[in-house]
Amino acid sequence: MPGILGKKLGMTQIFSDNGLVEPVTVIEAGPCLVVQRKQAKKDGYDAVQIGLVEERPARRVPQPMVGHFQKAGVAPMRRLTEFRVESESELAAGDQVKVDIFAADEYVDVTGTSKGKGFQGVIKRYGFSGGRATHGSMFHRAPGSIGQASDPSRVFPGTRLPGRTGGKRVTRKNLQIVKVDAEKNLLYVRGSVPGPDNGYVAVRRAKRG
């Protein structure tokens, strides 16, 4: 199994074996259940769809999804995602996926939705330095020149301007697993991962690195 679904619980710090303090993110990974096994002959590619088992069951499930869960023989779940697998994989609907598929010192990619910050200026959005803060400057947090007057008389595509910040799908790559707690379904990953506390994340084995 290449990955698992989970919830970001927050950040803390732990001591390594050599006595160094390491900042880690605690992820409650799984348990998950296999909802669908997709195969190349029928679906065009090999993948496995898993759902995160939570204490609060999903409510107001659409009727097509009710049949989807009943076919797999599992209770309705709030969060589903897919992971590509090899055609020889023996995973089937109803199988359980736990955090013990990972081990310490393994590297993973963590995908989540970043915190939404609303409409922001270029200083907060892109880290522009801004103008002078002295009296009479009248140029403090403006983006500066964004185009020419006579030629070409337009703003070039891709120019960094104010706009909505955050709330996007973000992936942190090559994060090292510091500790795996199989009894409590906890995954300790070095560094930060995208999203707020209690936000959903997908953890998969690193593709590169």
C-alpha positions as CSV (number, residue, x, y, z in Angstrom):
1,M,0.0,0.0,0.0
2,P,1.6,3.3,-1.1
3,G,-0.2,5.7,1.2
4,I,-2.8,6.4,3.8
5,L,-5.3,9.1,4.8
6,G,-5.1,11.0,8.1
7,K,-5.7,14.2,10.1
8,K,-3.1,16.7,11.1
9,L,-3.2,17.0,14.9
10,G,-0.6,19.8,15.3
11,M,3.1,20.4,15.8
12,T,5.3,19.5,18.8
13,Q,8.9,18.6,19.5
14,I,10.6,15.3,20.5
15,F,14.1,14.3,21.5
16,S,16.1,12.1,19.1
17,D,18.4,9.3,20.2
18,N,21.4,11.6,20.2
19,G,19.7,14.2,22.4
20,L,18.7,16.7,19.7
21,V,15.3,18.4,19.7
22,E,13.4,17.8,16.5
23,P,10.3,19.7,15.4
24,V,7.6,17.2,14.2
25,T,4.1,17.2,13.0
26,V,1.7,14.6,14.5
27,I,-0.6,13.0,12.1
28,E,-3.4,10.6,13.1
29,A,-3.1,8.3,10.1
30,G,-5.9,5.8,9.6
31,P,-7.3,3.4,10.2
32,C,-8.6,3.3,6.6
33,L,-10.8,0.9,4.7
34,V,-10.5,-0.1,1.0
35,V,-13.7,1.1,-0.7
36,Q,-12.9,0.2,-4.3
37,R,-10.2,-1.7,-6.2
38,K,-9.8,-0.3,-9.7
39,Q,-8.2,-2.4,-12.4
40,A,-6.7,-1.6,-15.8
41,K,-9.0,-4.0,-17.7
42,K,-12.2,-2.3,-16.4
43,D,-11.2,1.2,-15.3
44,G,-8.1,1.9,-17.5
45,Y,-5.6,2.0,-14.6
46,D,-4.7,0.2,-11.4
47,A,-5.6,2.0,-8.2
48,V,-7.1,1.5,-4.8
49,Q,-9.7,3.9,-3.2
50,I,-9.6,4.2,0.5
51,G,-11.7,6.0,3.1
52,L,-10.8,7.4,6.5
53,V,-12.6,5.8,9.4
54,E,-13.7,8.5,11.9
55,E,-15.7,8.6,15.2
56,R,-18.4,10.7,13.6
57,P,-20.1,8.9,10.7
58,A,-20.8,10.7,7.5
59,R,-24.3,12.3,7.3
60,R,-26.4,13.3,4.3
61,V,-24.7,10.8,2.0
62,P,-25.8,11.1,-1.7
63,Q,-27.8,8.1,-2.9
64,P,-25.2,7.1,-5.5
65,M,-22.5,7.1,-2.8
66,V,-24.7,5.0,-0.5
67,G,-24.7,2.2,-3.1
68,H,-21.0,2.7,-3.6
69,F,-20.3,2.0,0.1
70,Q,-22.8,-0.8,0.3
71,K,-21.1,-2.6,-2.6
72,A,-17.9,-2.5,-0.7
73,G,-19.6,-3.6,2.5
74,V,-18.3,-0.6,4.5
75,A,-20.0,2.2,6.4
76,P,-20.2,5.7,4.7
77,M,-17.1,7.8,5.2
78,R,-16.4,11.5,4.9
79,R,-13.1,11.4,3.1
80,L,-12.0,9.3,0.1
81,T,-8.9,9.3,-1.9
82,E,-7.1,7.1,-4.5
83,F,-3.6,5.7,-4.6
84,R,-2.0,4.1,-7.7
85,V,-0.9,0.5,-7.1
86,E,0.7,-2.3,-9.1
87,S,-1.5,-4.6,-11.1
88,E,-0.3,-7.5,-8.9
89,S,-1.6,-5.9,-5.7
90,E,-3.9,-8.2,-3.7
91,L,-5.8,-5.4,-2.0
92,A,-9.6,-5.8,-2.1
93,A,-12.7,-3.9,-1.0
94,G,-13.1,-4.1,2.8
95,D,-9.4,-4.6,3.6
96,Q,-8.0,-2.4,6.4
97,V,-5.0,-0.1,6.0
98,K,-3.2,1.0,9.1
99,V,-0.2,3.3,9.9
100,D,2.1,0.3,10.3
101,I,2.6,0.3,6.5
102,F,5.2,2.9,7.3
103,A,8.4,2.7,9.3
104,A,10.7,5.1,11.0
105,D,13.4,6.9,8.9
106,E,11.2,6.4,5.8
107,Y,10.5,9.4,3.5
108,V,7.0,10.5,2.5
109,D,5.1,13.2,0.6
110,V,2.3,14.8,2.5
111,T,-0.5,16.5,0.6
112,G,-3.1,18.9,2.2
113,T,-5.0,22.1,1.7
114,S,-3.2,25.2,2.8
115,K,-4.7,27.7,5.2
116,G,-6.9,30.2,3.4
117,K,-5.9,33.8,4.1
118,G,-8.4,35.6,1.9
119,F,-7.5,38.6,-0.3
120,Q,-4.0,39.8,0.4
121,G,-1.6,42.3,-1.0
122,V,1.8,41.5,-2.6
123,I,3.8,42.0,0.6
124,K,2.0,39.1,2.4
125,R,1.3,37.1,-0.7
126,Y,4.7,37.1,-2.3
127,G,7.0,38.7,0.3
128,F,7.6,42.0,-1.5
129,S,9.7,44.5,0.5
130,G,7.5,47.5,-0.1
131,G,8.5,51.1,-0.1
132,R,10.1,53.4,2.4
133,A,8.3,53.9,5.7
134,T,9.4,57.5,6.1
135,H,7.1,60.6,6.3
136,G,5.9,61.7,2.9
137,S,6.8,58.5,1.1
138,M,3.3,57.7,-0.1
139,F,4.6,54.3,-1.3
140,H,4.5,51.8,1.5
141,R,2.8,48.5,0.5
142,A,2.1,49.1,-3.1
143,P,3.4,46.6,-5.8
144,G,5.2,49.2,-7.8
145,S,5.2,49.4,-11.6
146,I,3.2,46.6,-13.2
147,G,3.4,47.7,-16.9
148,Q,4.3,50.4,-19.4
149,A,2.2,53.3,-20.5
150,S,2.6,53.6,-24.3
151,D,4.3,50.3,-25.2
152,P,3.1,47.5,-24.8
153,S,0.2,49.2,-22.9
154,R,-0.8,46.1,-21.0
155,V,0.0,44.0,-18.0
156,F,2.0,40.9,-18.8
157,P,0.4,37.5,-17.9
158,G,1.9,36.1,-14.7
159,T,2.6,39.5,-13.1
160,R,2.5,39.0,-9.3
161,L,-0.4,41.1,-8.0
162,P,-2.8,41.1,-5.0
163,G,-5.3,38.2,-4.8
164,R,-6.6,35.3,-2.9
165,T,-4.0,33.6,-0.8
166,G,-3.9,30.0,0.4
167,G,-6.7,27.5,0.3
168,K,-4.9,25.5,-2.3
169,R,-3.7,21.9,-2.7
170,V,-0.1,21.8,-1.5
171,T,2.4,18.9,-1.3
172,R,5.5,18.8,1.0
173,K,8.0,16.3,-0.4
174,N,10.6,14.1,1.1
175,L,9.6,14.5,4.8
176,Q,11.3,12.0,7.1
177,I,9.2,9.8,9.5
178,V,10.7,10.2,13.0
179,K,8.4,7.8,14.8
180,V,5.5,5.5,14.2
181,D,3.0,4.7,17.0
182,A,0.9,1.8,15.7
183,E,-1.2,1.5,18.9
184,K,-2.5,5.1,18.7
185,N,-2.4,5.4,14.8
186,L,0.1,8.3,15.1
187,L,2.7,9.3,12.6
188,Y,5.5,11.7,13.6
189,V,6.9,13.6,10.6
190,R,9.9,15.9,10.8
191,G,9.0,19.5,9.8
192,S,5.6,21.1,8.9
193,V,2.9,19.9,6.7
194,P,0.2,21.9,4.8
195,G,-3.1,22.8,6.4
196,P,-4.6,23.7,9.7
197,D,-5.0,21.5,12.8
198,N,-7.6,18.7,12.2
199,G,-7.2,19.2,8.5
200,Y,-7.2,16.1,6.2
201,V,-3.9,15.1,4.7
202,A,-2.8,12.3,2.4
203,V,0.6,10.6,3.2
204,R,2.3,8.6,0.5
205,R,5.8,7.2,0.1
206,A,8.2,9.7,-1.5
207,K,8.5,9.3,-5.3
208,R,11.8,11.0,-5.5
209,G,14.6,11.7,-3.1
